[in-house]
Amino acid sequence: MMRTAVRSRSVRSAGYDADECRMEIEFAAGGIYEYFDVPKAVYEWLMRVPNKGRYVTRIIANKYRFRVRPAEAATEHGSSLAEQLQRSVAALSERSPSSSGTSSSVT
């Protein structure tokens, strides 16, 4: 499901599948929650309200059946989590020269 980035301190993105009445919310603190049997109007209001965290707490949380989705990092960009970690470490070492002459590797 495609999610739309939102301006919020607590919600990073949200998406909705009208065929399944399913909504996904990615929280800034981590975690993607899938909510089931959510009316489209609930999602539409979420996208409109200025305080998304408060709306989730008052209108969505504990009112709709949900599950926490597993992390998506392992499938992002078609690579494994280990490969992504290796790229991150390599990018960091390119940005900051090592004064000790040692290198780090991730296996």
N, C-alpha and C positions, 0 to 999 in steps of 0.2 A: 504494500500500500504506500502510495506517495503521501508524505507529510509536508505541510507548509510551515516554514519557520515563522515564529511569532516573536513579537517584542514583549518579553516578560522576564522577570527575575526567576520565576519558578518553572515555567513551561518553555521548553526549547522549540517544540514543533507539535503539530496535530494533523491528523488526517481522518477521512471518513469514507467508508465503503457503503453506498446507499443500497446495493443489492443485498448485503448481509446485515445492514443496520449495525455496523461495527465501527468503533472509533478507536484510534490509537493516539496516545499522548506520550511524548518523550519529555521527561522532566530534566531540568537543568542539573539537578543533583545526581542524575543517573537513573537509568531504568526506563523502559518503554512498557506502558500498560495498554492492554487491549480491553476495551469495554464492549460488552455485547448487549444487543437489543436496545440500542440507544436511538431515540428518534432524531431525525436529521436536524430538527429545530434546535436541539441541545448543542449539536456541533456548530451550527450556524451562530448561535449566541456566544459560544466559547470564542469563536473567531472575532466577534464584535466587541465584547466587553473589554474595558481597559484593564481590569484586574483579573487576569486569567487564573492565578493561583487561588484566589478567593472563590471564584466561580466553580473551579474543580472541587474545592473543599465543600462548598455549600450545595451544589447541584448534582455533581457526578459521583464523588467518592461515597462509597457505602450505599449507593442507590442502584448501581448497575453491577451485574456480574462481571468480573474481570479476571485477567491473568497477567502475570508479569512475563514479558517476552524475554527469551534468552538474548544475550549480547549479540549485536550485529557485527562487531569488529572483525570477527574471524572471516566473514564473507565479503567485507567491503573491498571493492576494487579487485575482486577475484583472487585475493591472496590470503594466506593463512595469518593468524595472529603473530606467529613467530617471524614471518617475513615482514610484516608491518613493523614489528618491534625492531628488527634489524635495520630497516630503513630509517626509523626514527633515531636510533643510536648513531647511525652513519651521518645523518643530517646534523645532529647535535655536535658530533666531533668535527665536522667540516666548519661549523660556525665558530667554535671556540678552540683555538690552538692548545694543544696539550703541552704544559710546561714540564711535565715529568717524563715525557717520552714514552709513556705506557699507553696501551690501547685497550679498549674494551671490546668484547665480542659477546654476542648473544647466541646461544645454541638451543 
